[in-house]
């Protein structure tokens, strides 16, 4: 069975490695090097896995077949509106660094469809489950924003201050999900609290960006920082932000 992976970066190739080891025929689309035309990669595919940076998603979606099962593994997508035209889509997310997955370290992820579990479940990758696709997407975006703030504050992983920050951020994420029609309980899953804890510290790129920004407010990153893109979209009112979301408002004001 052929599976097309759109995005040949670290996470896309880590996921592809799991599938290849299970005997699936994997084909990648990497827009940066234009290795193949998109139509060639999609030809005869049974699943499409979306693993490009979130900024590239709006440009890519119009060219994807709406009848093929789509697995969204891109983190940083605030809302699910972009996928309304797809007949069959699901989400894969959670606290998994690509290098850890490639090294076959124990990883726990969240899936919104049993087919995702069937495809990726191994002795080192396991899943929890929810049908709250919107909530999983929002968690994958919001945790990057809070990671930037953790970096800005210079919080050290597992310190008393870091643990209190995680507690407050989790509460805010629950409020935000609830205010946007998602299930607040999704924050309790790997895609929520698990990914939040992983991202709010090194080697997270979002956390690192926050630490640099603290000393250099004019710093402009050269690599993709998903949390920065999310902050800008939140600032444009793409989601409802409850009045009690003080941490979120703090980081939005800091990045402006």
Wavefront OBJ file of the C-alpha trace (Angstrom):
o trace
v 0.000 0.000 0.000
v 1.352 3.403 -0.997
v 1.310 6.304 1.469
v 2.239 9.820 0.383
v 3.964 12.069 2.922
v 3.878 15.771 2.123
v 6.903 17.221 3.884
v 10.293 15.553 3.956
v 11.642 17.281 7.037
v 12.685 15.655 10.292
v 9.193 14.730 11.504
v 7.894 13.632 8.109
v 10.829 11.294 7.558
v 10.528 9.985 11.124
v 6.905 9.030 10.472
v 7.865 7.625 7.085
v 10.515 5.484 8.730
v 7.914 3.850 10.965
v 5.700 3.062 7.993
v 8.547 1.837 5.804
v 9.658 -0.538 8.547
v 6.125 -1.926 8.588
v 6.278 -2.642 4.866
v 4.384 0.305 3.383
v 5.436 1.972 0.142
v 6.374 5.550 1.085
v 6.737 8.490 -1.276
v 7.698 11.988 -0.119
v 6.933 15.419 -1.502
v 9.485 18.063 -0.582
v 8.546 21.437 -2.004
v 11.916 22.910 -0.991
v 13.874 20.800 -3.444
v 11.048 19.935 -5.867
v 12.179 16.335 -6.001
v 8.998 15.295 -7.762
v 5.802 16.867 -8.920
v 3.007 16.678 -6.359
v 0.711 14.774 -8.715
v 3.324 12.031 -9.099
v 3.660 11.605 -5.343
v -0.106 11.402 -4.896
v -0.630 8.902 -7.723
v -2.120 5.609 -6.428
v -1.741 6.686 -2.789
v -4.165 5.196 -0.251
v -3.354 7.771 2.455
v -1.916 11.283 2.406
v 0.029 12.522 5.433
v 0.351 16.292 5.797
v 3.627 17.136 7.523
v 4.675 20.505 6.091
v 5.153 23.674 8.194
v 1.808 25.244 9.105
v 2.512 28.315 6.984
v 2.625 26.130 3.870
v -0.670 24.347 4.524
v -3.031 26.931 2.921
v -0.994 26.878 -0.296
v -0.907 23.095 -0.519
v -4.467 22.083 0.418
v -6.155 23.236 -2.828
v -4.045 20.737 -4.777
v -4.857 17.710 -2.616
v -7.559 15.172 -3.542
v -10.593 15.618 -1.330
v -11.595 11.942 -1.447
v -8.378 10.378 -0.063
v -7.970 9.880 3.692
v -5.843 12.764 4.981
v -3.751 12.463 8.151
v -2.825 15.895 9.507
v 0.503 15.663 11.329
v 1.380 19.345 10.943
v 1.496 21.202 14.248
v 0.652 24.891 14.408
v -2.801 24.849 12.773
v -5.129 26.875 14.976
v -8.500 25.791 13.610
v -9.999 23.047 11.462
v -11.844 25.286 8.989
v -9.299 24.573 6.254
v -10.246 20.884 6.211
v -14.023 21.288 5.849
v -13.904 20.323 2.169
v -12.139 17.009 2.880
v -14.404 13.991 3.193
v -12.102 11.998 5.456
v -9.433 13.618 7.611
v -7.841 12.801 10.953
v -5.101 14.153 13.217
v -1.864 12.736 14.584
v -0.121 14.829 17.239
v 1.750 14.700 20.510
v 5.097 14.989 22.305
v 7.448 13.303 19.897
v 10.747 14.791 18.758
v 11.736 13.408 15.364
v 15.159 12.268 16.573
v 13.577 10.311 19.441
v 11.202 8.535 17.077
v 14.039 7.692 14.695
v 16.018 6.335 17.651
v 12.965 4.213 18.585
v 12.626 5.834 22.006
v 9.322 5.351 23.810
v 6.857 7.915 22.430
v 3.206 8.520 23.320
v 1.018 10.338 20.775
v -2.638 11.254 20.259
v -4.789 9.997 17.373
v -8.302 10.978 16.315
v -8.957 7.838 14.277
v -8.227 4.154 14.829
v -6.623 3.951 11.388
v -3.822 6.229 12.583
v -3.192 3.833 15.446
v -3.182 0.857 13.078
v -0.653 2.538 10.791
v 1.817 3.870 13.356
v 1.442 1.748 16.467
v 4.693 -0.061 17.348
v 6.391 -1.269 20.490
v 7.908 2.212 20.902
v 5.063 4.437 19.589
v 1.733 4.180 21.413
v -1.419 6.254 21.471
v -4.230 7.767 23.426
v -7.421 8.609 21.540
v -10.054 11.309 21.044
v -12.456 12.279 18.277
v -11.873 15.986 19.062
v -9.962 16.935 15.929
v -10.277 20.659 16.583
v -8.947 20.318 20.117
v -5.938 18.272 19.022
v -5.071 20.844 16.355
v -5.413 23.700 18.824
v -3.215 21.971 21.398
v -0.525 21.447 18.775
v -0.528 25.164 18.054
v -1.012 26.666 21.524
v 1.768 24.659 23.192
v 4.263 26.355 20.854
v 3.038 29.771 21.967
v 3.439 28.932 25.643
v 6.900 27.517 24.929
v 7.984 30.918 23.619
v 6.769 32.534 26.838
v 8.610 29.931 28.924
v 11.765 30.878 27.050
v 11.110 34.579 27.486
v 10.826 34.017 31.234
v 13.943 31.866 31.299
v 12.159 29.010 33.049
v 14.221 25.916 33.771
v 12.588 22.555 33.222
v 11.216 20.931 36.429
v 11.912 24.026 38.547
v 9.150 25.222 40.895
v 8.502 28.194 38.621
v 8.342 25.961 35.532
v 5.842 23.605 37.135
v 3.591 26.492 38.165
v 3.820 27.889 34.645
v 2.800 24.526 33.167
v -0.169 24.375 35.532
v -1.325 27.853 34.532
v -0.756 27.226 30.823
v -2.755 23.992 30.985
v -5.680 25.815 32.619
v -5.566 28.483 29.928
v -5.497 25.913 27.153
v -8.610 24.308 28.641
v -10.353 27.707 28.675
v -9.331 28.448 25.090
v -10.430 25.082 23.747
v -13.782 25.443 25.487
v -14.244 28.963 24.104
v -13.683 27.682 20.564
v -16.008 24.690 20.512
v -13.415 22.031 21.331
v -13.321 19.608 24.263
v -11.341 21.047 27.192
v -10.511 17.497 28.317
v -8.325 17.055 25.237
v -5.651 19.051 27.077
v -5.234 16.063 29.411
v -3.983 13.913 26.518
v -0.511 13.494 25.054
v -1.225 16.187 22.471
v -1.978 18.636 25.289
v -0.181 18.437 28.615
v 2.354 15.933 27.275
v 3.412 18.116 24.353
v 3.247 21.268 26.478
v 5.780 19.857 28.947
v 8.047 18.637 26.170
v 8.016 21.922 24.267
v 8.514 24.301 27.203
v 12.241 23.669 27.393
v 15.260 22.803 25.268
v 15.734 21.527 22.605
v 12.385 23.033 21.553
v 12.883 25.614 18.803
v 10.029 27.705 20.191
v 11.523 27.776 23.686
v 14.940 28.632 22.250
v 13.413 31.491 20.243
v 11.915 32.884 23.461
v 15.275 32.795 25.249
v 16.944 34.700 22.410
v 14.081 37.194 22.173
v 14.442 37.984 25.872
v 17.914 39.467 25.270
v 17.337 40.690 21.730
v 13.756 41.984 21.175
v 14.539 42.762 17.518
v 15.630 39.194 16.739
v 14.172 37.674 13.572
v 14.529 33.871 13.312
v 15.880 32.342 10.117
v 14.223 28.954 10.724
v 10.525 28.183 11.102
v 9.166 29.003 14.571
v 5.612 27.648 14.596
v 4.664 29.495 17.775
v 5.525 32.851 16.230
v 3.188 32.199 13.316
v 0.445 31.129 15.751
v 0.854 34.294 17.825
v 0.377 36.443 14.763
v -2.773 34.553 13.790
v -4.172 34.769 17.312
v -3.463 38.508 17.300
v -5.613 38.704 14.142
v -8.519 37.215 16.133
v -8.590 33.890 14.295
v -9.724 32.266 17.564
v -11.660 33.438 20.596
v -9.339 34.347 23.485
v -11.017 34.362 26.932
v -10.350 37.347 29.144
v -8.675 35.115 31.736
v -5.994 33.945 29.287
v -3.347 36.230 30.801
v -0.316 34.185 29.764
v -1.433 34.130 26.152
v -1.968 37.876 26.144
v 1.453 38.387 27.747
v 3.306 36.573 25.006
v 1.265 38.251 22.257
v 2.219 41.671 23.637
v 5.864 40.635 24.021
v 6.194 39.463 20.434
v 4.446 42.484 18.952
l 1 2 3 4 5 6 7 8 9 10 11 12 13 14 15 16 17 18 19 20 21 22 23 24 25 26 27 28 29 30 31 32 33 34 35 36 37 38 39 40 41 42 43 44 45 46 47 48 49 50 51 52 53 54 55 56 57 58 59 60 61 62 63 64 65 66 67 68 69 70 71 72 73 74 75 76 77 78 79 80 81 82 83 84 85 86 87 88 89 90 91 92 93 94 95 96 97 98 99 100 101 102 103 104 105 106 107 108 109 110 111 112 113 114 115 116 117 118 119 120 121 122 123 124 125 126 127 128 129 130 131 132 133 134 135 136 137 138 139 140 141 142 143 144 145 146 147 148 149 150 151 152 153 154 155 156 157 158 159 160 161 162 163 164 165 166 167 168 169 170 171 172 173 174 175 176 177 178 179 180 181 182 183 184 185 186 187 188 189 190 191 192 193 194 195 196 197 198 199 200 201 202 203 204 205 206 207 208 209 210 211 212 213 214 215 216 217 218 219 220 221 222 223 224 225 226 227 228 229 230 231 232 233 234 235 236 237 238 239 240 241 242 243 244 245 246 247 248 249 250 251 252 253 254 255 256
